[in-house]
Amino acid sequence: MGRNGKAVTMSYETPGQGRPLTTALAEAAATAGYAPSVHNTQPWRWLVLPDTLELRIVRDRQLTATDPEGRLLAISCGAALHHARLALAAEGWTAVVERLPDPAQPDLLARLTGLDRSGADTDAMRMVQCMQVRHTDRRPVSDEPVPTAAIGEISRAVAAEGASLQILDSDQVMELAAAASHAGTIEARDPQLREELGYWTSRADGGTGLPPEVLPEQQPQTTVPGRDFGRTGTLPIGPGHDKAAVYGLLNGDEDEPDSWLRAGEALSALWLTATRLGVSVVPLSGVVEVPGTRQTLRQLLSGLGFPYLVVRLGIADPAHAGPPHTPRLPTEQVVDTSAVRDQRS
Ligand SMILES: Cc1cc2nc3c(=O)[nH]c(=O)nc-3n(C[C@H](O)[C@H](O)[C@H](O)COP(=O)(O)O)c2cc1C
């Protein structure tokens, strides 16, 4: 979404033809830095090899108390993987993606190989531009309904990545609201979770975590409570509510690292498509973090799938300028090009 909350209008530059593959790989990994991640942990590291790009987990940035199984970590890394795939496609490269290619190395999440030249993909170019303006806007949405056609397009983008988006009806939204409130209470009582949240919301610099500028100055009035970050920020919020918001449950057939990674790719596809259509997205993961409320979400899926993440979809209030962008780690801390240093232009 543009800063004024409207759908993004794009202009294109011709992708760089004839640049070395290693440069394209390094640039795709750098572009993946725009990806969203839980608490802005950016728990990934890319290794650029002569004809391969590898994505690895950085365990130091895992939320060990909040996310001991690594579900949200893998979803975050999957979003980065999808960003990198699109960045390569926008530059005219196709790649074969191997997910969790080596059982002996569970932290090696993906390997992109078999890189080949194709025509520049204008859809991918547009999505790369959406990466640069996408952001989490935690303020209330406007009263404008989300167009049904947009929800359809967003759901298809999720399905294309092998996951599903279940749109919740009004009774299910009430159940979600109760579950989110319950999850919030449980998390607020847990000293380890509070300490972890405190750490990621009080990092003055360093390029990770959530600065006060992106956190609301007071809890917005909502039916489904957003995450209580345990501290107020400085982001001014208007009087709005979430009445016109649509809630969706990202889900899939398995509850394993491979499916979490794909869920992250689907989340990226969802969010970039929404951005292109002028729809604002806020993930709500507290309900997934607490086992009891995750079970409630499972029941909302009639036991037919596993919940990965809840998303609030809405039309941002056009009176609001977007919140400032959340900082990112410097590229050299997340992209290792040491193996190809001599080969890059
Ligand atoms: C797996 C995942 C879970 C998230 N959970 C929440 C959440 O519960 N509440 C929230 O306000 N934001 C949530 N976010 C949004 C992140 O905080 C946000 O993406 C990150 O701070 C980077 O900011 P940006 O999206 O504005 O670039 C989540 C993001 C991801 C990828």
The ligand as a Gaussian input file, in Angstrom:
#p B3LYP/6-31G(d) Opt

LIG

0 1
 C        5.167000     -14.822000      11.517000
 C        4.835000     -13.386000      11.864000
 C        4.070000     -13.110000      13.009000
 C        3.751000     -11.783000      13.332000
 N        2.952000     -11.542000      14.430000
 C        2.551000     -10.268000      14.693000
 C        1.637000     -10.006000      15.765000
 O        1.187000     -10.913000      16.460000
 N        1.259000      -8.719000      15.970000
 C        1.737000      -7.679000      15.203000
 O        1.355000      -6.540000      15.448000
 N        2.625000      -7.912000      14.178000
 C        3.016000      -9.176000      13.906000
 N        3.874000      -9.418000      12.857000
 C        4.389000      -8.295000      12.059000
 C        5.871000      -8.026000      12.389000
 O        5.980000      -7.441000      13.674000
 C        6.457000      -7.114000      11.297000
 O        6.426000      -7.796000      10.073000
 C        7.890000      -6.721000      11.584000
 O        7.948000      -5.937000      12.741000
 C        8.496000      -5.921000      10.420000
 O        7.747000      -4.764000      10.175000
 P        7.053000      -4.482000       8.769000
 O        6.073000      -5.580000       8.518000
 O        6.373000      -3.145000       8.964000
 O        8.135000      -4.441000       7.727000
 C        4.213000     -10.726000      12.518000
 C        4.976000     -11.021000      11.370000
 C        5.278000     -12.333000      11.031000
 C        6.048000     -12.623000       9.784000

